Amino acid sequence: MTEEEFKALQDVLSARSNGIHPKRRGTSLLIGVAHCAGCGGRMYFAARKAYSYGDYGCRAAARGTTCLAPATIRADWLDEYTVSRYRDAFTVDGEVTREQLLNDGVRVTVAKGRSGGGRERLAGPDTSRLTFTIGSRP
């Protein structure tokens, strides 16, 4: 491809671009706070294409281990649950940061949920599979 052809191709691609690029998310609120009940490992944020939310999920395979009950949960639900419980425990107003949660030893453990869909699953998290603790690190 010649330099002129390359420039022409770049011009065509630029003309098609809407100029909007998704903003890269900073460190997720619950990294180091959310843990999988199946293996005890940290859960990590994963973006979902075509959705406005992402998920926290067990990443045992990425660590080279096996989890017999890998947990996954919508990130916005877990963030909201954790911040709500934190506010109740510490009567905090304003923004809750990851650093505050880590400094106070907050840990949220997520057990594996049941598979399958359904309208009841869209209403919010099944809090019976969530455990919120303060000041207890393994």
Backbone as CSV, one residue per row, in Angstrom:
resi,resn,N_x,N_y,N_z,CA_x,CA_y,CA_z,C_x,C_y,C_z
1,MET,0.847,-1.171,0.000,0.000,0.000,0.000,0.896,1.239,0.000
2,THR,0.589,2.148,-0.883,1.393,3.364,-0.962,0.980,4.316,0.147
3,GLU,1.816,5.325,0.348,1.515,6.316,1.383,0.235,7.088,1.045
4,GLU,0.002,7.373,-0.231,-1.210,8.085,-0.642,-2.452,7.228,-0.389
5,GLU,-2.366,5.927,-0.676,-3.492,5.020,-0.424,-3.774,4.901,1.076
6,PHE,-2.716,4.835,1.851,-2.878,4.759,3.293,-3.571,6.002,3.835
7,LYS,-3.130,7.185,3.377,-3.736,8.439,3.830,-5.194,8.508,3.403
8,ALA,-5.511,8.077,2.184,-6.899,8.074,1.711,-7.757,7.141,2.568
9,LEU,-7.214,5.992,2.916,-7.940,5.051,3.777,-8.180,5.652,5.159
10,GLN,-7.177,6.301,5.724,-7.324,6.937,7.028,-8.378,8.040,6.989
11,ASP,-8.426,8.801,5.906,-9.431,9.858,5.757,-10.839,9.272,5.724
12,VAL,-11.020,8.171,5.001,-12.329,7.512,4.933,-12.735,7.001,6.313
13,LEU,-11.805,6.363,7.013,-12.107,5.843,8.351,-12.410,6.967,9.337
14,SER,-11.684,8.056,9.257,-11.944,9.203,10.131,-13.309,9.805,9.860
15,ALA,-13.711,9.854,8.607,-15.017,10.402,8.252,-16.148,9.527,8.795
16,ARG,-15.931,8.228,8.874,-16.946,7.311,9.400,-17.019,7.322,10.920
17,SER,-15.942,7.685,11.572,-15.885,7.659,13.025,-16.792,8.724,13.607
18,ASN,-17.500,8.378,14.677,-18.347,9.366,15.333,-17.569,10.160,16.376
19,GLY,-16.307,9.818,16.573,-15.459,10.574,17.485,-15.693,10.246,18.948
20,ILE,-16.617,9.357,19.229,-16.914,9.004,20.611,-16.239,7.684,20.933
21,HIS,-15.405,7.717,21.914,-14.732,6.508,22.358,-15.102,6.291,23.818
22,PRO,-15.390,5.062,24.210,-15.757,4.827,25.605,-14.632,5.214,26.549
23,LYS,-15.007,5.822,27.660,-14.019,6.225,28.655,-13.531,4.986,29.393
24,ARG,-12.254,4.888,29.535,-11.678,3.749,30.240,-11.995,3.880,31.723
25,ARG,-12.479,2.802,32.287,-12.851,2.776,33.689,-11.597,2.713,34.544
26,GLY,-11.591,3.434,35.655,-10.486,3.354,36.599,-10.572,2.045,37.363
27,THR,-9.804,1.933,38.397,-9.852,0.719,39.205,-11.242,0.563,39.795
28,SER,-11.792,-0.604,39.677,-13.132,-0.881,40.169,-13.193,-0.757,41.684
29,LEU,-14.344,-0.370,42.190,-14.537,-0.098,43.609,-14.179,-1.287,44.495
30,LEU,-14.496,-2.488,44.064,-14.374,-3.634,44.968,-13.189,-4.567,44.697
31,ILE,-12.210,-4.108,43.921,-11.010,-4.917,43.715,-10.277,-5.023,45.055
32,GLY,-10.042,-6.233,45.493,-9.420,-6.458,46.796,-10.423,-6.546,47.928
33,VAL,-11.678,-6.221,47.640,-12.752,-6.258,48.640,-13.673,-7.450,48.373
34,ALA,-14.020,-7.676,47.101,-14.923,-8.769,46.728,-14.142,-10.062,46.533
35,HIS,-14.636,-11.141,47.154,-13.984,-12.443,47.082,-15.002,-13.525,46.738
36,CYS,-14.515,-14.568,46.100,-15.340,-15.717,45.718,-15.441,-16.677,46.902
37,ALA,-16.657,-17.092,47.234,-16.845,-18.043,48.330,-16.326,-19.430,47.958
38,GLY,-16.304,-19.746,46.670,-15.862,-21.068,46.228,-14.402,-21.352,46.466
39,CYS,-13.552,-20.345,46.237,-12.108,-20.569,46.369,-11.420,-19.551,47.278
40,GLY,-12.144,-18.490,47.670,-11.558,-17.459,48.520,-10.745,-16.434,47.766
41,GLY,-10.612,-16.597,46.450,-9.821,-15.675,45.641,-10.543,-14.371,45.364
42,ARG,-9.783,-13.380,44.953,-10.359,-12.085,44.593,-11.240,-12.203,43.358
43,MET,-12.251,-11.348,43.323,-13.093,-11.240,42.138,-12.663,-9.982,41.391
44,TYR,-12.743,-10.030,40.061,-12.299,-8.923,39.232,-13.417,-8.433,38.337
45,PHE,-13.338,-7.161,37.966,-14.349,-6.539,37.123,-14.120,-6.919,35.661
46,ALA,-15.217,-7.196,34.978,-15.177,-7.453,33.539,-16.306,-6.666,32.886
47,ALA,-15.972,-5.843,31.899,-16.983,-5.068,31.170,-17.798,-6.009,30.298
48,ARG,-19.027,-5.622,30.018,-19.896,-6.420,29.147,-20.258,-5.582,27.942
49,LYS,-19.957,-6.097,26.775,-20.308,-5.386,25.550,-21.821,-5.283,25.445
50,ALA,-22.296,-4.175,24.944,-23.714,-3.909,24.699,-24.519,-3.742,25.983
51,TYR,-23.869,-3.659,27.139,-24.565,-3.419,28.399,-23.907,-2.240,29.097
52,SER,-24.687,-1.535,29.886,-24.141,-0.386,30.603,-23.462,-0.798,31.908
53,TYR,-23.478,-2.070,32.212,-22.880,-2.562,33.450,-21.893,-3.683,33.146
54,GLY,-21.110,-4.018,34.131,-20.182,-5.129,34.021,-20.437,-6.113,35.142
55,ASP,-19.538,-7.031,35.304,-19.674,-8.053,36.330,-18.381,-8.169,37.123
56,TYR,-18.508,-8.622,38.372,-17.367,-9.096,39.134,-17.413,-10.613,39.017
57,GLY,-16.277,-11.216,38.752,-16.249,-12.663,38.609,-14.991,-13.276,39.189
58,CYS,-15.102,-14.532,39.567,-13.972,-15.307,40.056,-13.004,-15.531,38.896
59,ARG,-11.730,-15.346,39.152,-10.719,-15.520,38.105,-9.696,-16.569,38.517
60,ALA,-10.188,-17.667,39.091,-9.289,-18.728,39.545,-8.448,-19.274,38.396
61,ALA,-9.049,-19.463,37.241,-8.314,-20.014,36.103,-7.155,-19.104,35.703
62,ALA,-7.347,-17.785,35.799,-6.279,-16.842,35.464,-5.132,-16.924,36.478
63,ARG,-5.458,-17.364,37.699,-4.426,-17.526,38.730,-3.772,-18.901,38.653
64,GLY,-4.274,-19.747,37.746,-3.712,-21.079,37.599,-4.260,-22.081,38.594
65,THR,-5.404,-21.752,39.199,-6.041,-22.666,40.141,-7.429,-23.037,39.633
66,THR,-8.095,-23.894,40.371,-9.439,-24.310,40.004,-10.395,-23.923,41.107
67,CYS,-11.545,-23.393,40.742,-12.601,-23.067,41.695,-13.775,-23.983,41.386
68,LEU,-14.233,-24.706,42.386,-15.344,-25.636,42.192,-16.697,-24.944,42.126
69,ALA,-16.768,-23.709,42.622,-18.031,-22.964,42.604,-17.755,-21.495,42.284
70,PRO,-17.312,-21.181,41.053,-16.958,-19.797,40.714,-18.182,-18.886,40.730
71,ALA,-18.034,-17.765,41.422,-19.131,-16.810,41.568,-18.984,-15.659,40.577
72,THR,-20.117,-15.142,40.136,-20.185,-13.952,39.282,-21.409,-13.166,39.708
73,ILE,-21.310,-11.829,39.687,-22.439,-10.985,40.053,-22.317,-9.650,39.340
74,ARG,-23.451,-9.048,39.030,-23.427,-7.732,38.395,-22.701,-6.731,39.274
75,ALA,-21.798,-5.980,38.676,-20.963,-5.047,39.425,-21.775,-3.941,40.085
76,ASP,-22.746,-3.371,39.373,-23.512,-2.272,39.971,-24.296,-2.737,41.190
77,TRP,-24.802,-3.958,41.157,-25.527,-4.494,42.310,-24.600,-4.697,43.504
78,LEU,-23.438,-5.284,43.250,-22.511,-5.545,44.348,-21.937,-4.249,44.904
79,ASP,-21.634,-3.294,44.039,-21.161,-1.986,44.494,-22.202,-1.339,45.408
80,GLU,-23.460,-1.320,44.960,-24.538,-0.689,45.734,-24.737,-1.395,47.075
81,TYR,-24.766,-2.716,47.061,-24.932,-3.497,48.290,-23.809,-3.183,49.275
82,THR,-22.566,-3.201,48.803,-21.407,-2.996,49.667,-21.393,-1.584,50.242
83,VAL,-21.638,-0.589,49.413,-21.642,0.796,49.886,-22.768,1.003,50.899
84,SER,-23.921,0.424,50.654,-25.050,0.540,51.581,-24.701,-0.061,52.941
85,ARG,-24.143,-1.254,52.931,-23.762,-1.903,54.194,-22.650,-1.123,54.896
86,TYR,-21.712,-0.578,54.127,-20.619,0.210,54.695,-21.161,1.477,55.350
87,ARG,-22.072,2.151,54.664,-22.679,3.371,55.229,-23.418,3.061,56.528
88,ASP,-24.110,1.934,56.571,-24.815,1.540,57.796,-23.842,1.289,58.943
89,ALA,-22.724,0.665,58.643,-21.754,0.314,59.679,-20.954,1.515,60.180
90,PHE,-20.645,2.450,59.292,-19.768,3.561,59.651,-20.451,4.927,59.610
91,THR,-21.734,4.975,59.323,-22.491,6.227,59.172,-21.699,7.263,58.383
92,VAL,-21.334,6.887,57.182,-20.556,7.727,56.280,-21.490,8.419,55.295
93,ASP,-21.267,9.710,55.094,-21.963,10.450,54.045,-20.956,10.723,52.942
94,GLY,-21.458,10.968,51.743,-20.574,11.269,50.624,-20.082,10.008,49.945
95,GLU,-19.098,10.210,49.095,-18.563,9.115,48.291,-17.782,8.122,49.149
96,VAL,-17.978,6.860,48.883,-17.206,5.797,49.527,-16.165,5.343,48.517
97,THR,-14.907,5.318,48.948,-13.822,4.958,48.039,-13.305,3.551,48.338
98,ARG,-12.614,3.016,47.368,-11.981,1.707,47.512,-10.972,1.729,48.657
99,GLU,-10.245,2.822,48.788,-9.243,2.950,49.845,-9.895,2.883,51.226
100,GLN,-11.049,3.539,51.397,-11.760,3.474,52.677,-12.144,2.031,52.997
101,LEU,-12.694,1.350,52.015,-13.123,-0.032,52.224,-11.942,-0.918,52.615
102,LEU,-10.829,-0.770,51.911,-9.648,-1.578,52.202,-9.057,-1.233,53.571
103,ASN,-8.977,0.055,53.886,-8.419,0.477,55.178,-9.244,-0.023,56.354
104,ASP,-10.549,-0.116,56.180,-11.422,-0.587,57.257,-11.607,-2.098,57.243
105,GLY,-10.894,-2.783,56.365,-10.935,-4.243,56.334,-12.253,-4.819,55.864
106,VAL,-12.944,-4.100,54.985,-14.214,-4.596,54.462,-13.953,-5.739,53.492
107,ARG,-14.771,-6.767,53.613,-14.686,-7.932,52.726,-16.104,-8.375,52.396
108,VAL,-16.359,-8.546,51.113,-17.647,-9.060,50.657,-17.373,-10.377,49.953
109,THR,-18.015,-11.425,50.428,-17.842,-12.747,49.842,-19.100,-13.095,49.069
110,VAL,-18.919,-13.568,47.837,-20.035,-13.879,46.948,-20.044,-15.371,46.665
111,ALA,-21.164,-16.016,46.983,-21.322,-17.438,46.684,-21.912,-17.584,45.288
112,LYS,-21.669,-18.719,44.683,-22.183,-18.984,43.345,-23.710,-18.980,43.371
113,GLY,-24.293,-18.317,42.392,-25.748,-18.284,42.266,-26.244,-19.412,41.389
114,ARG,-27.534,-19.539,41.303,-28.097,-20.581,40.440,-28.061,-20.102,38.996
115,SER,-27.967,-21.025,38.072,-27.903,-20.668,36.661,-29.307,-20.526,36.107
116,GLY,-29.393,-19.939,34.942,-30.690,-19.752,34.293,-31.163,-18.322,34.413
117,GLY,-32.160,-17.984,33.623,-32.681,-16.623,33.619,-34.013,-16.545,34.332
118,GLY,-34.682,-15.453,34.137,-35.985,-15.255,34.759,-36.143,-13.830,35.209
119,ARG,-37.388,-13.389,35.256,-37.656,-11.994,35.637,-37.216,-11.673,37.055
120,GLU,-37.348,-12.627,37.976,-36.963,-12.366,39.365,-35.478,-12.076,39.496
121,ARG,-34.676,-12.580,38.576,-33.233,-12.337,38.630,-32.868,-10.939,38.169
122,LEU,-33.771,-10.257,37.461,-33.489,-8.905,36.987,-33.804,-7.849,38.042
123,ALA,-34.455,-8.247,39.137,-34.884,-7.298,40.165,-33.729,-6.815,41.036
124,GLY,-32.682,-7.581,41.154,-31.566,-7.203,42.008,-30.839,-8.435,42.493
125,PRO,-29.824,-8.236,43.317,-29.008,-9.370,43.749,-29.731,-10.238,44.779
126,ASP,-29.373,-11.495,44.775,-29.834,-12.419,45.798,-28.885,-12.226,46.979
127,THR,-29.296,-11.417,47.951,-28.397,-11.073,49.054,-28.104,-12.255,49.973
128,SER,-28.854,-13.338,49.835,-28.569,-14.514,50.668,-27.231,-15.152,50.291
129,ARG,-26.700,-14.836,49.132,-25.406,-15.387,48.733,-24.258,-14.415,48.956
130,LEU,-24.530,-13.296,49.649,-23.514,-12.286,49.936,-23.221,-12.242,51.431
131,THR,-21.942,-12.125,51.779,-21.526,-11.992,53.166,-20.661,-10.746,53.273
132,PHE,-21.043,-9.842,54.169,-20.333,-8.593,54.386,-19.665,-8.655,55.750
133,THR,-18.344,-8.495,55.785,-17.621,-8.494,57.058,-16.695,-7.294,57.123
134,ILE,-16.354,-6.892,58.352,-15.478,-5.749,58.574,-14.312,-6.185,59.454
135,GLY,-13.129,-5.812,59.046,-11.948,-6.026,59.875,-11.477,-7.465,59.971
136,SER,-11.943,-8.313,59.104,-11.490,-9.708,59.166,-10.891,-10.098,57.834
137,ARG,-9.594,-10.141,57.789,-8.871,-10.552,56.587,-8.281,-11.930,56.829
138,PRO,-8.383,-12.827,55.854,-7.815,-14.161,56.054,-6.308,-14.135,56.090
